[in-house]
Amino acid sequence: MKNILFILIACLMVTMVKAAPTADMVNKRDVMVRFYSLQKRNAEMGEKFLAAVKAGDVQTLGELESIAQDPSYLMATDKFGNNAFHLAKDASTLQAVARSIRNLYKNEFPTKILTLKNQTNDSGVIPAVQAVFDLRPGKFFVLLEQTDLQQNILKVKSMRKGGALAVAASVEQDKVVAGVQLADGFTAADFARANRSVEGMDKVVAFFAEYAPYL
């Protein structure tokens, strides 16, 4: 009787050992399916989000926020490397995007906002500079605030005012030029001056004249 019981227990243990890998494989498959589904959902959310941002569709932005399971869609970029701040139709759209970032990222809100402001697209420019090239001067000052470019502009202005060594000032100045320049050498300051008649562009022209006259 004991031998029979031992054999039954042994058979059960063998069955469990053989079944374990199968169950593990099922679990891994389920995890992969869930991960793929989430990635696909986030990609779709990102596409809808950027389309709404570009169109200035604030209502859709709010709807996407309400159904979001993962806030990463807010950091999406298009095929040209443009993020939501590059593409935002106007200042009110920027505010709506910032509101969604604040609501979904909570304590990470300031970091995420600054990341988007400093992110360059495939043309090598940040959202503030792109706003000038897109003839949307109303976005320029909002997007320039606290960026690395703004800090570099202020640093060069301070160095020039303080009579810093020409070489040191030149190095920092080159950083500013690179930050506002397209591949063809045309700068945001050049573009602003050429389009001074656009409403609000005169303020951008005045900014560059005061803080970066070398552009």
C-alpha positions as CSV (number, residue, x, y, z in Angstrom):
1,M,0.0,0.0,0.0
2,K,2.8,2.4,0.9
3,N,4.6,1.5,-2.3
4,I,1.5,2.3,-4.4
5,L,1.0,5.6,-2.5
6,F,4.7,6.5,-3.1
7,I,4.3,5.8,-6.8
8,L,1.2,8.0,-7.0
9,I,3.0,10.9,-5.3
10,A,6.0,10.5,-7.5
11,C,3.8,10.5,-10.6
12,L,2.0,13.7,-9.4
13,M,5.4,15.4,-8.8
14,V,6.6,14.5,-12.3
15,T,3.4,15.9,-13.7
16,M,3.7,19.1,-11.8
17,V,7.4,19.5,-12.9
18,K,6.4,19.0,-16.5
19,A,3.4,21.4,-16.3
20,A,5.4,24.2,-14.7
21,P,7.3,25.3,-17.8
22,T,4.0,25.3,-19.8
23,A,2.4,27.5,-17.2
24,D,5.4,29.8,-17.2
25,M,5.3,30.0,-21.0
26,V,1.6,30.9,-20.8
27,N,2.4,33.7,-18.3
28,K,5.2,35.1,-20.4
29,R,3.0,35.0,-23.5
30,D,0.3,36.9,-21.6
31,V,2.8,39.5,-20.4
32,M,4.0,40.0,-24.0
33,V,0.5,40.3,-25.3
34,R,-0.4,42.9,-22.7
35,F,2.9,44.8,-23.4
36,Y,2.3,44.8,-27.1
37,S,-1.3,45.9,-26.6
38,L,-0.2,48.7,-24.4
39,Q,2.5,49.8,-26.8
40,K,0.0,49.8,-29.7
41,R,-2.5,51.7,-27.6
42,N,0.1,54.3,-26.6
43,A,1.2,54.7,-30.3
44,E,-2.4,55.3,-31.4
45,M,-2.9,57.7,-28.5
46,G,0.2,59.6,-29.5
47,E,-0.9,59.9,-33.1
48,K,-4.4,61.2,-32.1
49,F,-2.8,63.5,-29.5
50,L,-0.4,65.1,-32.0
51,A,-3.1,65.5,-34.6
52,A,-5.3,67.3,-32.0
53,V,-2.4,69.5,-30.9
54,K,-1.7,70.5,-34.5
55,A,-5.4,71.3,-35.1
56,G,-5.8,73.2,-31.8
57,D,-8.5,70.7,-30.8
58,V,-8.6,71.3,-27.0
59,Q,-11.7,69.2,-26.6
60,T,-10.0,66.1,-28.0
61,L,-7.0,66.7,-25.8
62,G,-9.2,66.6,-22.7
63,E,-10.9,63.4,-23.9
64,L,-7.6,61.7,-24.5
65,E,-6.5,62.7,-21.0
66,S,-9.7,61.2,-19.5
67,I,-9.1,57.8,-21.0
68,A,-5.3,57.6,-20.7
69,Q,-3.8,54.6,-18.9
70,D,-0.2,55.7,-19.6
71,P,0.8,59.4,-19.8
72,S,3.7,58.7,-22.1
73,Y,1.6,59.6,-25.2
74,L,2.1,63.2,-24.1
75,M,5.8,62.9,-25.0
76,A,5.2,61.6,-28.5
77,T,7.0,62.9,-31.6
78,D,6.0,62.9,-35.2
79,K,8.2,61.5,-38.1
80,F,10.1,64.8,-38.2
81,G,11.0,64.7,-34.5
82,N,8.4,67.4,-33.5
83,N,6.8,67.1,-30.1
84,A,3.6,68.6,-28.9
85,F,5.2,72.0,-28.2
86,H,6.7,72.2,-31.7
87,L,3.3,71.4,-33.2
88,A,0.9,73.3,-30.9
89,K,-1.4,75.6,-33.0
90,D,-1.4,78.4,-30.5
91,A,-0.9,79.5,-26.9
92,S,-4.2,78.1,-25.8
93,T,-3.3,74.7,-27.2
94,L,0.0,74.9,-25.3
95,Q,-1.9,75.6,-22.1
96,A,-4.1,72.5,-22.7
97,V,-1.1,70.3,-23.3
98,A,0.6,71.6,-20.1
99,R,-2.6,71.0,-18.2
100,S,-2.7,67.4,-19.3
101,I,1.0,66.9,-18.4
102,R,0.4,68.4,-15.0
103,N,-2.7,66.2,-14.3
104,L,-1.1,63.0,-15.5
105,Y,2.5,63.3,-14.5
106,K,1.8,65.2,-11.3
107,N,5.1,65.6,-9.4
108,E,7.1,65.0,-12.6
109,F,5.3,67.9,-14.3
110,P,8.1,70.5,-14.2
111,T,10.7,68.1,-15.5
112,K,8.5,66.9,-18.4
113,I,7.6,70.4,-19.4
114,L,11.3,71.4,-19.5
115,T,12.2,68.3,-21.4
116,L,9.7,69.2,-24.2
117,K,10.9,72.8,-24.3
118,N,14.5,71.7,-24.7
119,Q,13.9,68.9,-27.2
120,T,15.1,69.5,-30.7
121,N,13.4,68.2,-33.9
122,D,15.1,66.9,-37.0
123,S,15.9,70.4,-38.0
124,G,17.9,70.8,-34.8
125,V,15.7,73.5,-33.2
126,I,13.6,73.6,-30.0
127,P,9.9,74.5,-30.0
128,A,10.5,78.2,-29.2
129,V,12.6,78.6,-32.3
130,Q,10.3,76.5,-34.5
131,A,7.5,78.9,-33.4
132,V,9.3,81.7,-35.2
133,F,9.8,79.7,-38.3
134,D,6.1,78.8,-38.3
135,L,5.1,82.4,-38.0
136,R,3.6,81.9,-34.6
137,P,5.4,84.5,-32.5
138,G,2.8,84.2,-29.7
139,K,4.4,80.9,-28.7
140,F,8.0,82.1,-28.7
141,F,8.3,83.7,-25.3
142,V,6.2,81.1,-23.5
143,L,8.3,78.3,-24.9
144,L,11.7,80.0,-24.5
145,E,11.2,80.4,-20.7
146,Q,13.7,78.4,-18.7
147,T,15.2,76.7,-21.7
148,D,19.0,76.0,-22.2
149,L,18.8,78.5,-25.1
150,Q,17.5,81.3,-22.9
151,Q,20.2,80.6,-20.3
152,N,22.9,80.7,-23.0
153,I,21.5,84.0,-24.5
154,L,21.5,85.6,-21.0
155,K,25.0,84.2,-20.3
156,V,26.5,85.7,-23.5
157,K,24.8,89.0,-22.8
158,S,26.3,89.1,-19.4
159,M,29.8,88.1,-20.6
160,R,29.7,90.8,-23.3
161,K,28.6,93.4,-20.8
162,G,31.3,92.4,-18.4
163,G,34.0,92.6,-21.0
164,A,34.8,88.8,-20.9
165,L,37.6,87.5,-22.9
166,A,36.8,87.4,-26.6
167,V,37.5,83.7,-27.0
168,A,35.3,82.7,-24.1
169,A,32.4,84.9,-25.2
170,S,32.8,83.6,-28.8
171,V,32.4,80.0,-27.7
172,E,29.2,80.7,-25.8
173,Q,27.9,82.9,-28.6
174,D,28.4,80.0,-31.0
175,K,26.1,77.9,-28.9
176,V,23.4,80.4,-29.2
177,V,23.8,80.7,-33.0
178,A,23.7,76.9,-33.3
179,G,20.5,76.8,-31.3
180,V,18.6,79.2,-33.6
181,Q,20.1,78.3,-37.0
182,L,18.8,76.0,-39.7
183,A,21.1,73.9,-41.9
184,D,21.2,76.6,-44.6
185,G,22.6,79.1,-42.1
186,F,19.3,81.0,-41.8
187,T,18.6,82.0,-38.2
188,A,15.3,82.6,-36.3
189,A,16.4,86.2,-35.9
190,D,16.8,86.6,-39.7
191,F,13.4,85.0,-40.3
192,A,11.8,87.3,-37.7
193,R,13.2,90.4,-39.3
194,A,12.1,89.2,-42.8
195,N,8.6,88.7,-41.4
196,R,8.3,91.7,-39.1
197,S,4.8,92.5,-40.5
198,V,3.4,89.4,-38.9
199,E,1.4,90.3,-35.8
200,G,3.6,90.0,-32.7
201,M,6.8,89.3,-34.7
202,D,8.1,92.8,-33.9
203,K,8.5,91.7,-30.3
204,V,10.6,88.8,-31.3
205,V,12.7,91.1,-33.5
206,A,13.1,93.4,-30.5
207,F,14.1,90.6,-28.2
208,F,16.9,89.4,-30.5
209,A,18.1,93.0,-31.0
210,E,18.4,93.5,-27.3
211,Y,19.6,90.2,-26.1
212,A,21.4,88.7,-29.1
213,P,22.4,91.5,-31.5
214,Y,25.1,89.3,-33.1
215,L,22.4,87.2,-34.7
